[in-house]
Amino acid sequence: MSHTISINLSPSLGDFVARQSAERGIDAYFETILRERQREEARDRLEAELIKGIESGPAVETITPEFWEKIREEGRRRLAQKRGEHV
């Protein structure tokens, strides 16, 4: 499903967008900008959660390669369960 959005830009911004979108087209230009912003927002949320974790106190388990494998296995198990696969 696509959405059509109309925006009014100042002449200088309109010229800038025209130059920036000349190669790929206006739709691709704005999609690229918006996807970059989505990634930035996701990164910001992740960083905030990591900071909360760091500030919550000392780790209860030593972080080792085995720890990460255990985390990955748990993630796979939960994904399989969500998909209705036998675990």
C-alpha positions as CSV (number, residue, x, y, z in Angstrom):
1,M,0.0,0.0,0.0
2,S,1.5,3.3,-1.0
3,H,0.7,6.8,0.3
4,T,0.8,10.0,-1.6
5,I,2.0,13.0,0.3
6,S,2.2,16.6,-0.9
7,I,4.7,19.0,0.6
8,N,5.5,22.6,0.0
9,L,9.2,23.5,0.0
10,S,11.0,26.8,-0.2
11,P,12.6,27.5,-3.6
12,S,16.1,26.8,-2.2
13,L,15.0,23.5,-0.7
14,G,13.0,22.6,-3.8
15,D,16.2,23.1,-5.9
16,F,18.2,21.1,-3.5
17,V,15.8,18.2,-3.6
18,A,15.6,18.4,-7.4
19,R,19.4,18.2,-7.6
20,Q,19.6,15.3,-5.1
21,S,16.9,13.3,-6.7
22,A,17.9,13.8,-10.3
23,E,19.6,10.4,-10.7
24,R,17.2,8.1,-8.9
25,G,13.9,10.0,-8.9
26,I,12.0,11.8,-6.2
27,D,10.3,8.7,-4.8
28,A,13.5,6.8,-4.3
29,Y,15.2,9.9,-2.9
30,F,12.6,10.4,-0.2
31,E,12.4,6.6,0.6
32,T,16.2,6.6,1.1
33,I,16.0,9.5,3.5
34,L,13.1,8.0,5.4
35,R,14.7,4.6,5.7
36,E,17.9,6.2,7.0
37,R,15.8,8.0,9.6
38,Q,14.0,4.8,10.6
39,R,17.4,3.2,11.2
40,E,18.6,6.1,13.2
41,E,15.5,5.9,15.4
42,A,15.9,2.2,15.9
43,R,19.6,2.7,16.8
44,D,18.6,5.4,19.3
45,R,16.0,3.1,20.9
46,L,18.6,0.3,21.1
47,E,21.2,2.6,22.6
48,A,18.6,3.8,25.2
49,E,17.9,0.2,26.2
50,L,21.6,-0.6,26.4
51,I,22.2,2.4,28.7
52,K,19.3,1.3,30.9
53,G,20.8,-2.2,31.1
54,I,24.2,-0.8,31.9
55,E,22.8,1.5,34.6
56,S,20.7,-1.2,36.1
57,G,23.6,-2.7,38.0
58,P,26.3,-5.4,37.6
59,A,25.9,-8.2,35.2
60,V,24.5,-11.4,36.7
61,E,26.3,-13.6,34.3
62,T,29.7,-13.4,32.7
63,I,29.5,-12.5,29.0
64,T,31.3,-15.2,27.0
65,P,30.9,-16.8,23.6
66,E,28.9,-19.5,25.3
67,F,26.6,-16.9,26.8
68,W,25.9,-15.5,23.3
69,E,25.2,-18.9,21.9
70,K,22.7,-19.5,24.7
71,I,21.0,-16.3,23.8
72,R,20.9,-17.2,20.1
73,E,19.5,-20.6,20.9
74,E,16.8,-19.1,23.1
75,G,15.9,-16.7,20.2
76,R,15.7,-19.5,17.8
77,R,13.5,-21.5,20.2
78,R,11.1,-18.5,20.6
79,L,11.0,-17.9,16.9
80,A,10.2,-21.5,16.2
81,Q,7.5,-21.5,18.9
82,K,6.0,-18.3,17.5
83,R,5.9,-19.9,14.0
84,G,4.1,-22.9,15.5
85,E,7.0,-25.2,14.8
86,H,7.9,-28.1,17.1
87,V,10.6,-27.1,19.5
